[in-house]
């Protein structure tokens, strides 16, 4: 549930299909960005998730392969405020699916809007919460390029007399249903079908 850039209240279900038609591309072959914030490591690794609903049951989801590889990292939440245990199952499975492997996660990056032509500025200003993005990044210009797909979950603007910086906060898109006939999210080796 969020306010769109034009001030309307909007709800998008967590399992809403993402379309490659609206994809914003950053990095190689796309819009340049700076100050990338990358999260990597076990601080975001949870392979055993236990949730307890206020007035309801308890759900545990695990990823045995991740536990065998990295050891057990538990995530435990009490008094979940959900209507049903079935909703809690969805949340637990999503947490284990999302966080059972350490990997690069693009958290945020900056775009200097004032450095682009008007067409690119308009494209960036049209971005909203939920807009899908592709980020191509080579850390320190060494090694292989890392390509990840995500969706915008936060947009911050800092406007000064001589500059306009937009910070996009991202959530990685990897637990989505297959989207038939989509050139990006309809691939058989992408997202949940690649596991």
C-alpha positions as CSV (number, residue, x, y, z in Angstrom):
1,X,0.0,0.0,0.0
2,X,1.7,3.2,-1.1
3,X,1.1,6.7,-2.5
4,X,1.9,6.9,-6.2
5,X,4.0,9.8,-7.7
6,X,0.7,11.5,-8.7
7,X,-0.7,11.3,-5.1
8,X,-3.1,8.4,-5.5
9,X,-3.3,5.6,-2.9
10,X,-2.5,2.3,-4.5
11,X,-2.3,-1.4,-3.4
12,X,-0.2,-4.0,-5.2
13,X,-0.3,-7.6,-4.1
14,X,3.1,-9.1,-3.3
15,X,2.5,-11.7,-6.1
16,X,1.5,-9.2,-8.7
17,X,3.0,-10.0,-12.1
18,X,5.9,-7.8,-13.3
19,X,6.2,-6.9,-16.9
20,X,9.4,-6.5,-18.8
21,X,7.7,-3.9,-21.0
22,X,8.1,-1.3,-18.2
23,X,11.6,-2.3,-17.4
24,X,14.1,0.5,-16.6
25,X,17.7,-0.5,-17.3
26,X,20.6,0.8,-15.3
27,X,24.3,0.2,-15.8
28,X,25.7,-1.5,-18.9
29,X,23.5,-0.5,-21.9
30,X,21.2,1.5,-19.7
31,X,21.1,4.6,-17.6
32,X,24.3,5.3,-15.6
33,X,24.2,5.4,-11.8
34,X,26.5,6.1,-8.9
35,X,27.0,5.3,-5.2
36,X,25.5,1.8,-5.5
37,X,24.8,0.2,-2.1
38,X,25.2,-3.5,-2.2
39,X,24.4,-5.9,0.6
40,X,26.3,-9.2,0.7
41,X,26.8,-11.7,3.4
42,X,25.1,-13.8,6.0
43,X,23.4,-11.0,7.9
44,X,20.6,-11.5,5.4
45,X,20.8,-15.2,5.4
46,X,17.8,-17.0,7.0
47,X,17.3,-20.7,6.2
48,X,15.0,-21.6,9.1
49,X,12.0,-19.3,9.6
50,X,9.6,-19.8,12.5
51,X,6.5,-17.5,12.7
52,X,3.8,-17.4,15.4
53,X,0.5,-15.7,14.8
54,X,-1.2,-13.7,17.6
55,X,-4.1,-15.9,18.5
56,X,-3.1,-18.6,16.0
57,X,-0.6,-21.3,15.2
58,X,3.1,-21.6,14.5
59,X,4.7,-22.1,11.1
60,X,8.2,-23.2,10.4
61,X,9.8,-23.2,6.9
62,X,13.3,-24.4,6.2
63,X,15.8,-24.8,3.3
64,X,17.7,-28.0,4.1
65,X,20.3,-27.4,1.3
66,X,21.1,-24.0,2.7
67,X,21.4,-25.4,6.2
68,X,23.8,-28.1,5.0
69,X,25.9,-25.5,3.1
70,X,25.9,-22.5,5.6
71,X,24.7,-23.9,8.9
72,X,21.3,-23.0,10.5
73,X,20.5,-19.3,10.6
74,X,17.1,-18.8,12.3
75,X,14.6,-16.1,12.0
76,X,11.8,-16.1,14.7
77,X,8.9,-13.7,14.9
78,X,6.2,-13.9,17.6
79,X,2.7,-12.3,17.5
80,X,2.4,-11.9,13.7
81,X,-0.6,-9.7,13.0
82,X,-2.1,-11.8,10.2
83,X,-5.7,-12.9,9.7
84,X,-5.0,-16.6,9.0
85,X,-2.3,-19.3,9.4
86,X,-2.4,-19.7,5.6
87,X,-1.1,-16.1,5.2
88,X,1.6,-16.9,7.7
89,X,2.7,-19.9,5.6
90,X,3.0,-17.6,2.5
91,X,5.2,-15.2,4.5
92,X,7.4,-18.0,5.9
93,X,8.0,-19.6,2.5
94,X,8.7,-16.2,1.0
95,X,11.3,-15.4,3.7
96,X,13.1,-18.7,3.2
97,X,12.9,-18.4,-0.6
98,X,14.3,-14.8,-0.4
99,X,17.0,-15.2,2.2
100,X,18.4,-18.7,2.2
101,X,21.4,-17.9,0.1
102,X,24.0,-15.1,0.5
103,X,24.3,-13.1,-2.6
104,X,24.7,-9.6,-3.9
105,X,21.5,-7.6,-3.3
106,X,21.3,-4.2,-4.8
107,X,19.9,-2.1,-2.0
108,X,20.0,1.4,-3.5
109,X,21.9,3.7,-5.9
110,X,21.9,7.3,-6.9
111,X,21.1,8.9,-10.3
112,X,22.1,12.5,-11.0
113,X,19.1,13.6,-12.9
114,X,20.6,17.0,-13.9
115,X,23.2,15.2,-16.0
116,X,20.7,13.6,-18.4
117,X,18.7,14.8,-21.4
118,X,15.0,15.6,-21.1
119,X,13.9,12.2,-22.5
120,X,15.9,10.3,-19.9
121,X,14.8,12.7,-17.1
122,X,11.2,12.1,-18.0
123,X,11.7,8.3,-18.0
124,X,13.3,8.5,-14.5
125,X,10.7,10.8,-13.1
126,X,7.9,8.5,-14.4
127,X,9.4,5.6,-12.2
128,X,7.2,4.7,-9.3
129,X,7.0,2.2,-6.5
130,X,6.9,-1.3,-8.1
131,X,8.6,-0.2,-11.4
132,X,10.8,-3.2,-12.5
133,X,14.5,-2.5,-13.1
134,X,17.5,-4.3,-14.4
135,X,20.8,-3.4,-12.8
136,X,24.1,-4.4,-14.5
137,X,27.2,-3.7,-12.2
138,X,30.9,-4.8,-12.2
139,X,32.3,-4.2,-8.7
140,X,35.4,-2.0,-9.0
141,X,35.4,-2.9,-12.7
142,X,37.0,-6.2,-11.9
143,X,35.6,-9.7,-12.7
144,X,32.3,-10.6,-14.2
145,X,29.4,-8.3,-14.5
146,X,26.5,-8.9,-12.0
147,X,23.0,-8.5,-13.4
148,X,20.0,-8.5,-11.2
149,X,16.4,-7.7,-11.6
150,X,14.5,-5.7,-9.0
151,X,11.6,-3.4,-8.3
152,X,11.7,0.0,-6.9
153,X,10.5,0.2,-3.3
154,X,11.8,3.7,-2.3
155,X,12.4,6.9,-4.2
156,X,14.2,9.9,-2.6
157,X,14.8,13.3,-4.2
158,X,17.5,15.8,-3.1
159,X,17.1,19.0,-5.1
160,X,19.7,21.7,-4.7
161,X,20.2,24.9,-6.8
162,X,22.7,23.2,-9.1
163,X,21.8,19.5,-8.8
164,X,19.0,16.9,-8.6
165,X,19.9,13.5,-7.1
166,X,17.3,10.7,-7.1
167,X,18.0,7.6,-4.9
168,X,16.2,4.5,-5.9
169,X,15.8,1.8,-3.2
170,X,15.4,-1.7,-4.6
171,X,14.0,-5.1,-3.7
172,X,15.2,-8.0,-5.8
173,X,12.7,-9.7,-8.0
174,X,13.2,-13.4,-7.8
175,X,10.1,-14.9,-6.3
176,X,7.5,-14.1,-8.9
177,X,5.2,-16.3,-10.9
178,X,6.1,-17.0,-14.6
179,X,4.7,-14.3,-16.9
180,X,3.8,-15.9,-20.2
181,X,5.2,-14.2,-23.3
182,X,7.2,-11.7,-21.3
183,X,10.8,-11.4,-22.7
184,X,12.3,-10.8,-19.3
185,X,10.1,-12.5,-16.7
186,X,8.8,-15.3,-18.9
187,X,12.2,-17.1,-19.1
188,X,12.4,-20.6,-17.8
189,X,15.7,-20.0,-16.1
190,X,14.6,-17.0,-14.1
191,X,13.2,-16.6,-10.6
192,X,11.4,-19.5,-8.9
193,X,11.7,-21.7,-12.0
194,X,15.5,-21.6,-11.8
195,X,15.6,-23.3,-8.4
